[in-house]
Amino acid sequence: MKKFSLNLIEILSIFIGISVLTGLFFFNYMVTPVSYEEKWREVEIPEGSTFTDSINILKDKGLVNSGLGMLLIGKITMSDRDIKAGFYNLSESMSPIQIFDTLVEGRTIQYIITIPEGSELRKIRKQFLKTGLMDDESWKIVYNEEFLSKLEIDAPSLEGYIYPDTYKFSKGTEPETIFKIMVQRMKENFDEPLRKRAEEMGLNENKVLTLASIIEREAIYDSERPTISAVYHNRLKKNMRLQADPTVLYGVKDRWKRIRYKDLKRVTPYNTYRFKGLPPGPIASPGIKSIRAALYPSDDDYLYFVAKNDGRHYFSKTNAEHAKAVVQYQLNGVNKIKKKRKSLN
């Protein structure tokens, strides 16, 4: 009996010893990186990958030594089915548990895209091409009629429908998903009360955003947005041409900072000096202040305005008053600048 007890104790001791050693070995595996050199690698875990697939990818990249060890981490934490697909920046200096945690948390490679108010598609495009989220071919979706129809957009492109904001996108995100998010942000801000107001004014989404985009490109100071809006609303009511310089410039392929006389003669759908009414679509991404201004113009009778060269505008009710303002703030201003330049030479 004593001999049996001693054997049982020996067996238990051996078992406990093996368990402790196994535990120490596993713990050491979890916290020990493949290398202490910070060699970073970009790793893609494709959609639909199993946990075993993910481990094999990590082994092929030289980021883990033991597939069995990673499998044990997944089973013990019960998170083996929580691996997120995507592109990751991983280093040999990361321990297996750190790598596993990164994949479970889905800390993929992210790009921040900031769309300032008044941005045009051509500038937004440069941001996406720079990050690699899109290329020239995938960018064409902004003009795709079928895609625009899916988003219930009645316009030539996504111009003006991408809401000005800061976005964070994971590498590999599909262009359709990216634009759906940005357009949805616009629809969330152009909310139901504003849409009800637009309906009362007889304006659809495209017309509101088109007018708001013109206001966005004209206004620098927020206090002037409702007044600029009033000018355009008044001209539309009187069946006058809007004569908005930003729309003319938008329709010109070779953009200039200042409008030229020959630009006013160009035949484009956006030349509001030649054609009455609003252009076919927005000319930039308007912010919420310009959208509100388009729907809530000030109660003024102004029909004209001219830049005062200080960021503000002079507003007029008659053509005669406007002509005087043009001479005062534009022609005389230009002549003064020319005289000043000559005196410096």
Legacy VTK file of the C-alpha trace (Angstrom):
# vtk DataFile Version 3.0
C-alpha trace
ASCII
DATASET POLYDATA
POINTS 345 float
0.000 0.000 0.000
2.829 2.361 0.924
4.645 1.424 -2.256
1.505 2.243 -4.335
1.176 5.632 -2.608
4.783 6.469 -3.342
4.357 5.593 -7.009
1.232 7.792 -7.227
3.095 10.718 -5.662
5.974 10.230 -8.092
3.580 10.152 -11.041
1.800 13.263 -9.826
5.122 15.042 -9.306
6.248 14.148 -12.798
2.916 15.280 -14.234
3.025 18.587 -12.352
6.628 19.075 -13.397
5.815 18.461 -17.046
2.788 20.779 -16.803
4.885 23.568 -15.288
7.597 23.143 -17.893
4.996 23.084 -20.693
3.374 26.184 -19.246
6.697 27.978 -19.016
7.587 26.915 -22.538
4.236 28.130 -23.872
4.462 31.403 -21.934
7.969 31.917 -23.263
6.668 31.274 -26.795
3.842 33.779 -26.403
6.083 36.630 -25.269
9.226 35.929 -27.306
9.442 37.470 -30.795
11.107 35.803 -33.754
13.728 38.561 -33.722
14.477 41.704 -31.762
15.193 43.601 -34.968
12.298 45.824 -36.069
11.827 44.402 -39.538
8.350 45.458 -40.579
6.350 43.595 -43.175
3.032 44.309 -44.810
0.775 41.285 -44.410
-2.592 40.719 -46.058
-5.148 38.437 -44.453
-7.636 37.907 -47.306
-11.398 37.860 -46.773
-12.642 34.377 -45.894
-9.274 33.201 -44.503
-9.447 30.580 -41.744
-7.330 30.809 -38.614
-5.053 28.117 -40.030
-4.719 30.094 -43.284
-3.736 33.168 -41.272
-1.098 31.226 -39.309
0.414 29.869 -42.525
0.617 33.414 -43.932
2.405 34.583 -40.768
4.844 31.657 -40.962
5.566 32.343 -44.647
6.350 35.960 -43.746
8.727 34.800 -40.991
6.684 36.440 -38.227
6.044 33.305 -36.135
8.016 30.088 -35.698
5.366 27.674 -34.490
1.968 27.175 -36.012
1.028 24.938 -33.102
1.804 27.706 -30.627
-0.485 30.135 -32.466
-3.205 27.493 -32.605
-2.949 27.058 -28.821
-3.205 30.831 -28.302
-6.384 30.854 -30.394
-7.933 27.923 -28.551
-7.008 29.116 -25.071
-8.336 32.641 -25.675
-11.287 31.277 -27.686
-10.646 34.028 -30.242
-9.432 31.899 -33.139
-12.535 32.804 -35.157
-12.212 36.539 -34.485
-9.287 37.224 -36.830
-10.094 40.262 -39.014
-9.229 40.348 -42.706
-7.191 43.242 -44.039
-3.698 44.664 -44.506
-1.422 44.831 -41.453
1.987 46.258 -40.626
3.676 43.583 -38.491
7.224 43.293 -37.204
9.497 40.379 -36.348
10.049 42.155 -33.022
6.388 41.604 -32.082
5.636 38.612 -29.888
3.091 36.004 -31.100
0.551 37.246 -28.542
0.997 40.840 -29.785
0.528 39.728 -33.395
-2.509 37.666 -32.452
-4.026 40.599 -30.544
-3.420 42.916 -33.534
-5.280 40.549 -35.870
-8.173 39.992 -33.446
-8.574 43.738 -32.798
-8.351 44.409 -36.540
-5.677 47.106 -36.277
-5.210 47.268 -40.020
-3.218 49.806 -42.039
-5.321 52.968 -41.987
-5.302 56.085 -44.153
-6.755 59.402 -43.060
-8.521 61.362 -45.780
-9.527 64.963 -45.016
-11.968 66.696 -47.349
-11.993 70.485 -46.758
-15.149 72.433 -47.511
-15.224 73.576 -51.113
-13.071 70.687 -52.390
-13.495 69.586 -56.004
-13.308 65.987 -57.210
-10.009 66.663 -58.990
-8.374 67.551 -55.647
-10.061 64.719 -53.768
-8.767 62.333 -56.433
-5.167 63.342 -55.721
-5.563 62.359 -52.063
-6.870 58.907 -52.900
-4.203 58.263 -55.537
-1.493 59.376 -53.125
-2.569 56.904 -50.438
-3.076 54.076 -52.904
-6.658 53.502 -51.811
-7.578 53.960 -55.478
-5.944 54.153 -58.881
-7.002 55.944 -62.055
-9.227 53.055 -63.116
-11.084 52.574 -59.821
-11.536 56.363 -59.486
-13.774 56.346 -62.574
-16.604 55.041 -60.388
-17.353 58.653 -59.378
-18.772 59.135 -62.892
-20.436 55.713 -63.221
-24.143 56.176 -63.943
-25.121 52.794 -62.497
-23.268 53.499 -59.249
-24.754 57.001 -59.021
-28.208 55.497 -59.518
-27.623 53.030 -56.673
-26.828 55.989 -54.420
-29.965 57.793 -55.689
-27.871 60.639 -57.051
-29.285 62.568 -59.996
-26.125 64.362 -61.118
-23.270 63.927 -63.641
-20.867 62.715 -60.928
-20.241 62.521 -57.181
-19.106 66.145 -57.263
-20.696 67.880 -54.268
-22.029 64.665 -52.747
-18.831 63.832 -50.836
-19.318 65.462 -47.454
-16.410 67.610 -46.176
-15.041 65.764 -43.154
-12.117 63.637 -41.940
-12.385 59.938 -42.736
-10.336 56.888 -41.809
-10.214 53.996 -44.272
-8.417 50.668 -44.043
-6.083 49.726 -46.867
-7.901 47.509 -49.344
-11.333 49.046 -48.728
-13.353 48.869 -51.930
-13.980 52.247 -53.678
-17.737 51.559 -53.640
-17.643 51.199 -49.857
-15.552 54.355 -49.447
-17.913 56.524 -51.484
-21.018 55.020 -49.894
-19.662 56.085 -46.497
-18.853 59.617 -47.669
-22.198 60.110 -49.404
-24.016 58.686 -46.370
-22.241 61.282 -44.213
-23.670 63.978 -46.489
-27.173 62.532 -46.213
-26.876 62.383 -42.416
-26.028 66.096 -42.283
-28.532 67.072 -44.973
-31.128 65.669 -42.597
-34.911 65.313 -42.660
-35.747 68.861 -41.383
-33.507 70.364 -44.090
-35.029 68.095 -46.739
-38.491 69.158 -45.644
-37.414 72.788 -46.002
-36.073 72.054 -49.500
-39.366 70.451 -50.473
-41.248 73.550 -49.274
-38.992 75.668 -51.503
-39.513 73.378 -54.505
-35.870 72.256 -54.520
-34.559 68.720 -54.853
-31.308 67.406 -53.377
-29.242 68.155 -56.473
-30.416 71.762 -56.725
-29.773 72.431 -53.042
-26.259 70.993 -53.198
-25.554 72.826 -56.470
-26.571 76.187 -55.018
-24.769 75.404 -51.742
-21.581 74.552 -53.659
-21.657 77.944 -55.434
-22.160 79.695 -52.094
-19.264 77.656 -50.668
-16.912 78.814 -53.429
-18.027 82.460 -53.148
-18.148 82.955 -49.364
-15.193 83.309 -47.048
-17.019 84.716 -44.027
-19.932 82.741 -42.597
-21.948 85.912 -42.002
-22.144 86.496 -45.783
-23.406 83.035 -46.772
-27.162 83.811 -46.307
-26.765 87.132 -48.168
-24.962 85.527 -51.112
-27.712 82.902 -51.115
-30.340 85.654 -51.244
-28.697 87.167 -54.351
-28.902 83.884 -56.239
-32.438 83.110 -55.082
-33.545 86.591 -56.172
-31.928 86.203 -59.595
-33.538 82.787 -60.097
-36.957 84.213 -59.224
-36.490 87.024 -61.746
-35.269 84.554 -64.403
-31.897 86.305 -64.494
-28.634 84.529 -65.257
-26.740 83.704 -62.075
-23.454 85.004 -63.528
-21.470 83.106 -60.888
-17.741 83.180 -61.629
-16.971 79.871 -59.814
-19.313 77.964 -62.137
-17.614 79.415 -65.218
-14.174 78.453 -63.926
-15.432 74.956 -63.077
-16.402 74.438 -66.711
-12.962 75.473 -67.983
-10.431 72.650 -68.343
-7.402 74.894 -67.830
-8.303 76.512 -64.505
-7.115 80.009 -63.637
-7.240 81.799 -60.297
-9.088 84.721 -61.892
-11.770 84.558 -64.534
-10.873 85.913 -67.976
-13.165 87.650 -70.437
-12.857 84.831 -72.984
-13.934 82.340 -70.293
-17.294 84.103 -70.106
-17.808 83.302 -73.794
-17.068 79.582 -73.492
-20.016 77.268 -74.119
-20.172 74.828 -71.221
-23.160 73.616 -69.150
-21.591 75.427 -66.180
-21.325 78.869 -67.799
-24.012 80.737 -65.872
-23.192 83.897 -67.849
-24.580 82.215 -70.975
-27.272 79.935 -69.559
-30.072 80.659 -67.122
-30.787 78.622 -64.022
-28.525 76.385 -61.984
-25.781 74.293 -63.631
-26.386 70.511 -63.980
-24.710 69.654 -60.689
-22.568 70.896 -57.795
-19.134 72.372 -58.498
-17.579 71.415 -55.138
-18.341 69.803 -51.779
-20.416 72.236 -49.707
-20.289 72.244 -45.911
-23.370 72.269 -43.719
-23.235 76.078 -43.305
-23.541 76.583 -47.053
-26.297 73.955 -47.291
-28.236 75.780 -44.572
-27.594 79.123 -46.290
-28.970 77.735 -49.570
-32.171 76.805 -47.734
-32.373 79.857 -45.478
-31.323 82.932 -47.503
-31.404 86.335 -45.841
-34.419 88.566 -46.407
-32.678 91.007 -48.759
-33.430 92.438 -52.214
-29.849 92.301 -53.464
-29.224 91.158 -57.029
-25.475 91.770 -57.324
-22.277 91.519 -55.312
-18.610 92.203 -55.976
-15.487 91.179 -54.052
-13.878 93.950 -52.014
-10.464 92.235 -52.113
-10.487 91.682 -48.347
-12.527 88.478 -48.334
-15.819 90.356 -48.070
-18.316 91.545 -50.680
-20.264 94.662 -51.520
-23.943 93.918 -52.244
-26.137 95.996 -54.576
-29.792 96.132 -55.534
-29.419 97.825 -58.923
-27.111 97.399 -61.893
-26.041 101.063 -61.656
-25.008 100.662 -58.010
-23.198 97.449 -58.868
-21.292 99.108 -61.730
-20.013 101.788 -59.345
-18.957 99.107 -56.850
-17.059 97.238 -59.568
-15.135 100.411 -60.443
-14.448 101.141 -56.781
-13.421 97.690 -55.581
-12.152 95.961 -58.715
-10.973 98.329 -61.445
-9.547 100.972 -59.116
-8.157 98.239 -56.907
-6.331 96.670 -59.849
-4.972 100.047 -60.987
-3.708 100.811 -57.469
-1.867 97.488 -57.352
-0.289 98.184 -60.775
0.843 101.662 -59.668
2.289 100.235 -56.457
4.245 97.604 -58.408
5.655 100.281 -60.766
6.793 102.396 -57.819
8.672 99.417 -56.396
10.521 98.752 -59.685
LINES 1 346
345 0 1 2 3 4 5 6 7 8 9 10 11 12 13 14 15 16 17 18 19 20 21 22 23 24 25 26 27 28 29 30 31 32 33 34 35 36 37 38 39 40 41 42 43 44 45 46 47 48 49 50 51 52 53 54 55 56 57 58 59 60 61 62 63 64 65 66 67 68 69 70 71 72 73 74 75 76 77 78 79 80 81 82 83 84 85 86 87 88 89 90 91 92 93 94 95 96 97 98 99 100 101 102 103 104 105 106 107 108 109 110 111 112 113 114 115 116 117 118 119 120 121 122 123 124 125 126 127 128 129 130 131 132 133 134 135 136 137 138 139 140 141 142 143 144 145 146 147 148 149 150 151 152 153 154 155 156 157 158 159 160 161 162 163 164 165 166 167 168 169 170 171 172 173 174 175 176 177 178 179 180 181 182 183 184 185 186 187 188 189 190 191 192 193 194 195 196 197 198 199 200 201 202 203 204 205 206 207 208 209 210 211 212 213 214 215 216 217 218 219 220 221 222 223 224 225 226 227 228 229 230 231 232 233 234 235 236 237 238 239 240 241 242 243 244 245 246 247 248 249 250 251 252 253 254 255 256 257 258 259 260 261 262 263 264 265 266 267 268 269 270 271 272 273 274 275 276 277 278 279 280 281 282 283 284 285 286 287 288 289 290 291 292 293 294 295 296 297 298 299 300 301 302 303 304 305 306 307 308 309 310 311 312 313 314 315 316 317 318 319 320 321 322 323 324 325 326 327 328 329 330 331 332 333 334 335 336 337 338 339 340 341 342 343 344
